[in-house]
């Protein structure tokens, strides 16, 4: 791999990880504020996990698509 590409890919992964972490924190706060009244409910964590899984699957699909063009 080209060193320039590796540098850019590393920066994108770091920034993306920060964005995902911030989004997860915000979603957690929203689900806690407007969610069910039962403490310790795992519904919030399931919704966050589903959202992150969807985002990860999209990113993986785009990565595979980028390598398919070679």
C-alpha positions in Angstrom: 0.0 0.0 0.0 1.0 3.5 -0.7 2.3 5.3 2.5 0.2 8.4 1.7 -2.9 6.2 1.6 -2.0 4.5 4.9 -1.6 8.0 6.5 -5.0 9.2 5.2 -6.7 5.9 6.2 -5.3 6.2 9.7 -6.6 9.7 10.1 -10.0 8.7 8.8 -10.2 5.8 11.2 -9.2 8.0 14.2 -11.7 10.7 13.3 -14.4 8.2 12.6 -13.8 6.5 15.9 -14.2 9.8 17.7 -17.4 10.6 15.8 -18.9 7.1 16.6 -17.9 7.5 20.3 -19.6 10.9 20.5 -22.7 9.7 18.7 -22.9 6.7 21.0 -22.7 8.9 24.1 -25.4 11.2 22.7 -27.7 8.4 21.8 -27.2 6.9 25.3 -28.1 10.2 26.9 -31.2 10.6 24.7 -32.4 7.0 25.3 -31.9 7.5 29.1 -33.9 10.8 29.1 -36.8 9.7 26.9 -36.7 5.9 27.3 -38.6 3.6 29.7 -38.7 4.2 33.4 -37.2 0.9 34.4 -33.6 1.3 35.5 -31.1 -1.1 34.1 -33.1 -1.8 31.0 -31.1 -3.3 28.2 -33.3 -1.9 25.5 -31.1 1.2 25.2 -28.0 -0.8 24.8 -29.7 -3.0 22.2 -30.7 0.0 20.1 -27.2 1.5 20.3 -25.7 -1.8 19.4 -28.0 -2.2 16.4 -27.2 1.4 15.2 -23.5 0.8 15.5 -23.8 -2.5 13.8 -25.6 -0.9 10.9 -22.9 1.8 10.6 -20.1 -0.7 10.8 -21.8 -2.9 8.1 -22.1 0.2 5.8 -18.4 1.1 6.4 -17.4 -2.5 5.7 -19.4 -2.5 2.5 -17.8 0.7 1.4 -14.3 -0.7 2.1 -15.0 -3.9 0.1 -16.5 -1.7 -2.7 -13.3 0.4 -2.8 -11.1 -2.7 -3.1 -13.4 -4.2 -5.8 -12.5 -1.3 -8.2 -8.9 -2.3 -8.4 
